[in-house]
């Protein structure tokens, strides 16, 4: 399935969805079975394995974290070769002092924002799609 490459169409179709829950970024040296299935993301870095998981799971496993985030999915099917989408929404968020951590997956872009900025981020993204 080929994703959209045209920036104008991408921006008009971003349709952000807030995935309910609180998510955290943790790092572990060894990937244990109990981390793998519930993880939203596992990324292997030289220094350790980054996990994005629900806060409640991190708490139950005794994992450390310093940032509690909300997860917003842009439901437009963007191409991995498209140019400008990440720059456009990250600038719109940054201009209003909302930090974001972005994961570009095969079908969609996913944004993790401070849980206190969820409503503000959703408003900004909805505004971006109508401007």
C-alpha positions as CSV (number, residue, x, y, z in Angstrom):
1,X,0.0,0.0,0.0
2,X,1.5,3.3,-1.1
3,X,1.1,6.3,1.3
4,X,0.3,9.9,0.4
5,X,3.3,12.1,-0.6
6,X,1.6,15.4,-1.3
7,X,2.1,17.7,1.7
8,X,-1.1,19.7,1.1
9,X,-3.2,16.5,1.1
10,X,-1.3,15.1,4.1
11,X,-2.0,18.2,6.2
12,X,-5.7,18.3,5.3
13,X,-6.0,14.6,6.1
14,X,-4.0,14.3,9.4
15,X,-7.1,13.6,11.5
16,X,-5.4,13.3,14.9
17,X,-6.6,10.7,17.3
18,X,-5.8,10.6,21.0
19,X,-5.0,7.1,22.1
20,X,-6.3,6.8,25.7
21,X,-3.7,6.1,28.4
22,X,-0.4,7.4,29.7
23,X,2.8,6.3,28.0
24,X,6.4,6.4,29.1
25,X,9.8,6.0,27.6
26,X,12.0,3.5,29.4
27,X,15.3,1.9,28.7
28,X,16.4,-1.6,29.5
29,X,19.6,-3.6,28.8
30,X,17.9,-6.9,28.2
31,X,14.5,-7.4,26.4
32,X,12.5,-9.8,28.6
33,X,9.4,-11.5,27.3
34,X,7.1,-9.4,29.6
35,X,8.3,-6.2,27.7
36,X,7.7,-7.3,24.2
37,X,4.0,-7.9,23.7
38,X,2.7,-4.9,25.6
39,X,5.3,-2.5,24.1
40,X,4.0,0.2,21.7
41,X,7.6,0.5,20.4
42,X,11.0,-1.2,21.0
43,X,14.0,0.5,19.5
44,X,17.4,-0.9,19.8
45,X,20.1,1.7,20.4
46,X,23.7,1.2,21.1
47,X,23.3,2.4,24.7
48,X,20.2,0.2,25.5
49,X,16.7,-0.7,24.3
50,X,14.1,2.0,24.4
51,X,10.6,0.9,25.2
52,X,7.4,3.0,24.9
53,X,4.9,1.3,27.2
54,X,1.9,2.2,29.3
55,X,2.8,4.0,32.5
56,X,1.0,1.4,34.6
57,X,3.0,-1.4,33.2
58,X,6.3,0.4,33.7
59,X,5.2,1.0,37.3
60,X,4.3,-2.6,37.9
61,X,7.6,-3.7,36.4
62,X,9.6,-1.2,38.4
63,X,11.0,0.6,35.3
64,X,12.3,4.1,35.6
65,X,11.0,7.0,33.4
66,X,11.1,10.8,33.6
67,X,8.4,11.8,31.0
68,X,4.7,10.9,31.0
69,X,3.2,11.3,27.6
70,X,0.0,11.1,25.7
71,X,0.0,9.3,22.3
72,X,-1.6,11.0,19.3
73,X,-1.9,9.2,16.0
74,X,-2.1,11.1,12.7
75,X,-4.5,8.8,10.9
76,X,-3.6,10.0,7.4
77,X,-1.7,7.2,5.5
78,X,1.6,9.0,4.9
79,X,4.4,7.7,2.7
80,X,7.7,7.0,4.3
81,X,9.1,9.1,1.4
82,X,6.9,12.1,1.9
83,X,8.7,15.4,2.7
84,X,7.6,18.1,5.1
85,X,4.8,16.5,7.2
86,X,7.0,16.0,10.3
87,X,8.4,19.5,9.9
88,X,5.0,21.1,9.5
89,X,3.3,19.6,12.6
90,X,6.4,19.8,14.8
91,X,6.8,23.5,14.0
92,X,3.1,24.1,14.6
93,X,3.4,22.4,18.0
94,X,6.8,24.1,18.8
95,X,5.4,27.6,17.9
96,X,2.9,27.0,20.8
97,X,5.5,25.6,23.1
98,X,4.4,21.9,22.9
99,X,7.3,19.5,22.7
100,X,6.8,16.3,20.7
101,X,8.5,13.0,20.2
102,X,7.7,11.5,16.8
103,X,7.6,7.9,15.6
104,X,7.1,7.4,11.9
105,X,5.7,3.9,11.4
106,X,4.7,2.2,8.1
107,X,1.1,3.5,7.9
108,X,1.0,6.5,10.3
109,X,2.9,9.1,12.2
110,X,2.6,8.9,16.0
111,X,3.3,11.8,18.3
112,X,4.0,11.6,22.0
113,X,3.4,14.9,23.9
114,X,3.5,15.8,27.6
115,X,0.3,14.5,29.1
116,X,-0.5,18.0,30.3
117,X,-0.4,19.3,26.7
118,X,-2.8,16.8,25.2
119,X,-5.8,19.1,24.6
120,X,-3.6,21.9,23.4
121,X,-1.7,19.5,21.0
122,X,-5.0,18.2,19.6
123,X,-6.3,21.7,19.0
124,X,-3.1,22.7,17.2
125,X,-3.2,19.6,15.0
126,X,-6.9,20.1,14.2
127,X,-6.2,23.8,13.3
128,X,-3.3,22.7,11.1
129,X,-5.5,20.4,9.1
130,X,-8.0,23.2,8.4
131,X,-5.6,26.0,7.6
